[in-house]
Amino acid sequence: MDEMTAYAMVINGERVAGASSFPVLNPADETAFAQCPKADKAQLEQAIAAAKAAFPGWAATPIEERAQALVAIGKALESRAQEFAGLITREQGKPIDQAMFEVMGSVAVLMTFAGMRLDPQVISDANGRKVIEHRTPLGVVAAITPWNYPLILHCAKVAPALMAGNSIVAKPAPTTPLATLKFVELCADHLPAGVLNVICDENDLGAELTSHPDVAKVSFTGSTPTGKKVVQAAAGTLKRTTLELGGNDAAIVLDDVDPVAVARHVFQGAMGNAGQICFAIKRAYVPSSLYEDFCAELARLASEAIVDDGAKQGTQVGPLQNAMQFEKVKGYLADAKQNGKVIAGGAPLDRPGYFIAPTIVRDIADDAKVVREEQFGPILPVLKYDDIDDVIARANDSEFGLSGTVWGKDVEAATAIAMRVDAGTVWVNQHMAIDFAIPFRGAKQSGIGGEYGQEGLHEYTQAHIVNAVELSDA
């Protein structure tokens, strides 16, 4: 089986060819290296029907057995970590060490949720009344994932959905479907047929999936505009939704830090995965007294960063994932040049592939497009401030509220400032400190509901209250 025919969808536990196919490109050289099966509406209906039929049996499976299945899947994935990391790098573009981090993070997601339980909770047991809250699975879950972290974000939906007793129809992004296909194929060895199905499309079956009457919940990670479409499609049946959407995360640097040391942290937080992280640092606010040194260090780091094919050892920044995002980011580069001073990068690399040089822009206003919008690329605008209340207001002046960071030697003071940042998660003196046992939620237009933690497991359940008293003779 060569790589051009090695991939299949999984419907009802069986490998299934698509009604047609489409090419998958390596973003480092823009060449097709595989064909992805493409589902038609009939195959989508088959996948949903298979999940619906499998749901009662899986829901009735004891949670300890469901946990054992997740552990087995996690161990199987870990045993093939190098294979999956190489595939992620090839289809997504990120450096191989970052791809391995994604694979091992996926294993951690599976193991974390496998350790959680849904025990009934006694809310009241007094005065002859007993009130119990217990949780039941919802039914068929549609898990729709983006192209920046194709495997870990898939596992972050599959793991809690399976632990809660739901069945699933997964739909990966069309530019990064392959690791998901291989993962679901791996899962088929450990799950009953129909519990986990995967179909692929070219963004033409999303509305059919999210509006389908047999789908009880949609879990979507992606852009805010697409998230709004998901809500509209789900509204017809008032199905449950979890939306993890875009961000424009601010880093607030306080005046008691070493600007060179903190610039290095901020640079990593902005440029990981070529800036294609929903909670990447996308704008930095720096005190006037530290501004020059901070900008100079960022410019040095950007100029010295190794930008290349992610499969090459030593690469620090890979390509953008796809041509559409490449064109969008070029637009933000133009805005940066027009409205600020570019001190590093500022242009695509003159070579095949979707490569953008890491870009630092200073002396730019808050209303510039590259500051107001989510760039989702290796661009960091650096803004100056003099008053802490003013900078908090500027950081909060956004339709987004996914996450943010505050950097300061006085941890207590930095934490007090973090409490005033209007975002779902604010990290102090760290970034991307994701713990799968801790909930992660978006504020404002960065999302609805949450992922990870016990609360993330609850998102895939219906809470039932049973309120019982003794039967009265009167």
N, C-alpha and C positions, 0 to 999 in steps of 0.2 A: 504494500500500500504506500504510494508516494504521497508527499505532503499536499499535493494539489487535490487529492481525493481522500485524505485521512480523516476528515471531520464530518460528523453526522449530528443531527439533532437526536434528542432522546424523548420519545413519547411512549407512555405506558411501559417503560422499562426496556424498550427496544431502540436500537440505533435506526434512525430514519433518514433517508435522503430527502433533500428539499424538492419542492416542485420545480425550483430553478436554483441557481447559485450566483454568487457575486465574488469578486476578488477581494482579498485582504492584503493591504500594502504594508511594507516595512517603512515607517516614516523616516528612517535614516537614509534611505536611497530612493524612495517613492516607487519601488518595484513590487509587483504582486508576487507573493511567495506561497499563497494557499488559496483555495476556493472554499467559501463558506456556504453551506446549504441555506436556501431561502424558503421559508414557509409561505404557503398561500392561506387563504381564509379557511379552507377546509381542514388544513393541518392544524391551524390554531384551534378550531372547534374540536378536533380530535384530542389535542393536548388538554383543553379545559375539561372535556368529557372524561378523560382518563383521570385527571386530578379529582374531579367530582366523585367518580366511582370509587377511588381509592381512599377518599377522606374518612368515611365511617370506620373502616378497619384500622386506619392509622390513629384516629382520634381515640379509639378504644384500646390501643396498645398501651400497656403500662408505661408511665413516664420513665421508669428505670430502664426499660428496654429501648425507649427512644434515645435516652442518654447514651446507652451503650453503642447505638448506631452512630451517633455523632462522634464519639471517641474513636470508633473504628475508622470512620471517614477521615478524621484528623490525622490519625496515624498513617493511613494510606497516602494522604497528601504529603505528609512530612517525608515519607520514604521516597517520594518522587519530586522533592523540592527543587533539585537542580533542573530537571526537565521543565517544570512549570515556570521557574524563574527565567529560563532561556526563552520560552515561548512568550512570556509577558514582555520581555525586552524586545523581542522581534516584532510583536504586533503593536505594542504601546510606545516603545522608544526609550523608556527610562533606563538608566545605567543598571548593570546586572546586580550590583550590590543592593540597590534600591528595590529591584525586582525580587531578590531573595528576601528582603525585609518584608515585602508585601506577602509573599508566600508564607513565611513563618508567622506573620501577623494573622493570616487567614487560619492557620492551625490554632493559634491562640484564641481566636474568636470562637471556633468550634468547641474547643475544650472549656472555655469560660462558660458558654451557655449550657454545655453538657453538665456542668456542676450546679446549675440553678434548678430550683423546684417551684412548683405551683401549689403549695400546701394550702388548704382552706384556712381562713383566718377567722377566729372568733372575735367579733366586734363587741358583743355584749353577752353576758351570761349572769343575769341578776334579776331578782324580783320575778322569777317564774318565766322569764323570756330569754331565749337564746337566738342570737343573730349571727349568722355565718356568711362570710363572703367566699365564694369559690369561683374559679375561673375555668372557662371552657374554650376550646378552639373555635375559630370563626368559620372555617371552611376552606375554600380555594383562595390562595394568596397569589397575586401577580407581583413578581419581584422584577423591577425594571432598573437596570444599572447603567452607569456612564462609562466613558472610555478612559478616565484618568487613573482609576484603581479598579480594574475590571474584576479581579478575583476577590480581593478582600471585601469590597462592597457587596459583592454577590453573597459571600459567606456571612456577612453581617445581617443579611435578610433571611437567608436559608436557615441558619442555625436557630434563631429564636422561633421562626415559623414552624420548623420541625419539632423542636422541643415542646411547643405548645400544642402540638397535635394537628397542625394544618397540613394540607397538601399544597403544592406550588406549581405555578407555571412561570418560568424565568424567561426574561427577554434581555439579552445583553446588547450593548451598543454595537451597531453594525461595523464600526471600524476596529473593535477589539472583541470579537466573539469567541476566539479560539480557546483561550484558557478556560472560559466558562463551559464550553462544550466538553472539553476533556474532563473537567471537574465533575460535571453532571454524569458523564459516562462512568467515572470512578465511583460516584455515589450509587449507581445502579446495582453495584455488587453488594450493597449494604442496606438497601431500602426496598420495601415492597413495590412492585410495578405500579406506576402512576402517581406515586407520592411526590416525586420530583421530576418535572418535565422541563425541557428547554426548547424554545423555538427562536429562530433568527429571522430578522427582516431588514429592510433598508429604511426604517422609520415610517413604514406604511401600515403597520398592524397595531400600533399603539392605541389608537382610539377604539378599535374593536376589542382589544383586551381590557382596557380600563373601564369601558362602559358595559361589559358583558354582564348579564343578569346572574350568571353562575359564579362570578368572581365576588368574593365577600370583602376583600381588602386589597388595596394597592399600596405597595411600598416602593417609593420612587426616590432615587437620588439623581440629581442633575441640575440644570439651570432653572432659575426662577420663572422665566417665560414658559418653559415647558411644564413646570410644576403647576402653573395656573391652568394650563390645558388639561392636565390630569385631574385637577379638582373639578373642572367643568364636566369632564367625561364621567367622573364618578358620581356627580350630583344626581343623575337620573335615578339611581337606586340607593342613594345615600350610603354608599359603601364606605367602610373605614379607609382612611388614608394616613400614611406616614410619609412626610415629604422632607427630605434633607436637600436644601437648595443652595443657591449661590451666597457668596459672602464678599465683603470688602473690608477685611479685617485690619484694624489699626494697631500699630505698635506705639505705645507711649513710653518714651525714654525720659527718665527723671534726671535731675541735674546733679545727683550725687554719685553717678556711675563713672567708670572708666569708659570713655566713648569708643576707644579702639576695641576693647574686649566685647562690649555689647554690640557693636557694629557687626562683629563676626557671627554672633548669635542671630541677629536680625537678618543678615545675609542668607544664612542657612534656612531660616524660616520663610524667606521670600523665594528662594531659587530651587528648593527641592522639587523634583519631578518637573523641572523647567517651569516652575511657578504654577503648574496645573494641579493645584490642591484647593479644595473649596475653602479650607481655613488657612491657606498660606497668608503670610504677612503681605498685604497689598498696598499699604501706605504707612510711612513711619513719621512720627512727630518728635522732633528733637529740640531741646532748649537751645536758644541762640548761643549760649556760652560754650556748647559742645558741638555746634553744627559743623564747623569747618573740619575738625578732626574726624567727626563721624562720617561725613561725606567723603573725605579723602580715603578713609579705610575701606568704605564700601566700593569706591571706584577702583582701588587696588585689587580687592578681592574679585570684582567682576572682570577686570582686565586679565587677571591671571587664571581664571577658571578654565578648565579644560572642557571644551564643548566638542562632542564627537558622537559617533555611533555608540549607543549604550552597551553594545556587546564587547567593546574594547576596554580592557582593563585600564583603570585610571581615569576614565571619563567621569566628569562631575556633573555635567549638564547635557542631557540628550536633546533630541529634536522635540518640537511640538508634535502632537499626536496625529493631526490630520490637516488637510489643505484648508478646510474652512476656518479652523482656528488660527492657522498660519496667517491667513489674510486678515482676520480680525486683529491679530496682534500687530501686524504691520500698520494698521490704522491707528493703534494706540501709540506706536513709535512716532508717527507723523504728528500726533497731537502733542507728544512730549517735546518734540523739537520746536513746535510752534509756540508752546506756552511755558516752556521751562528751559533749563540749561542741562543738556545731556553731557555727563562727565565720564561715562563709560558705555560701551556698546552703542546701541541706537540703530542697528541695521541687521538684516538677515545675513547669514554667511553666504559667500559666493561659492556654493557647491550644491550638489543634489541633496535632497532631504529638506525637512521643514525646520531648519536651524535658525534660531535667533540668538544673537550675542547677548549675554546678560547685560541689562541696561539699568543704569542709575540716572535719575533725573532730579535735579535740585532747583531751588528758586522757582517754584511753581505754585500757582494759586489753588485754593480749595475747590474752585468751580471748574477746573480743567477736567476734561473727559477722562483722562488717565487716572485722575484722583477719584472722581465721582463713581466711576463704573468698575466692574470687576474685570481686570485685564486677563486673568487666567493665562499668564505667560511670564517670561523672565524679565519683568519690568518692575522697578521699585521707585516710586516718587517719594522724596524726602522733603518734609515740610518743617518750617521753623516755628517755634512758639516761645512766648515769654511769660504767660500766665496760665497756671494749672487749671483753673476753672474754665478759661477760654478753650484750652486744648481738649478738655473733656467734652465740652459742647460741640466742638468741631468733629471730634471722633464719633460722637453720637449722631451727627447730622447726616444720616444715611438711611436709605430704605432697607438696608441689610442689617443683620445683627447676629451673625453666626458665632464668631468668636473674636478674641483679641488678646493682646499681651500688654503687660506693664513691666518695666525694667527699672529696678531701683535697689540700692544697697540697704536702705531702710525697708525691710520686708513688711513691717506693720503699716508704714505709710503707703507703700505700693499697693498693699492689699486693700486699704481704704479707698484708694483711687480705683482699683479694679471693681469694687462694689458699685461704683457709679457709672461704669461702662455698660451701655445698653446692648448686651449680647448674651447669647445662651451660655457660653463658656468664656471665661477670661483666665488666662494663665499668668502667673507672676514669676518672672525670671526663668521661664522655660517656654517651649513652644511645641505643639503637636504631642503633648503629653497625654496621649490617648490611653486610657485604661478601660478595657472592655467591661469591667465591673462597675464603671461610673457612667451615668446617663450623659448623653450628648444631645443637645437640643438647639434649634435655631430660634431666634427672636425675629420679630417683624416679618419681612418678606424672605427670610432665610429658612423658613420651614414651618411645618406643623407636626406636632408630636415629637417623639424622641427615639433614639437608638441607643443600644448598649445598656448595661446595668439591668437590674431586676425590672425597672420601669420599661426598658426596651423589650423585655420578654412579655410584659403585660400588654404591650401594644398589639400583640398577636392573639389576644384573648378577649372574650366577653366576660365582664364581671357580673356575677349573679349574687343577689342578696336573698338569703332564706331567713325569714323572721318567724320563729315558732314560739307558741305559748301552749299551756295546757288547755284542753277543751273544757269550756265552762258548762256546768249543768243547767245554768239558768237560761 
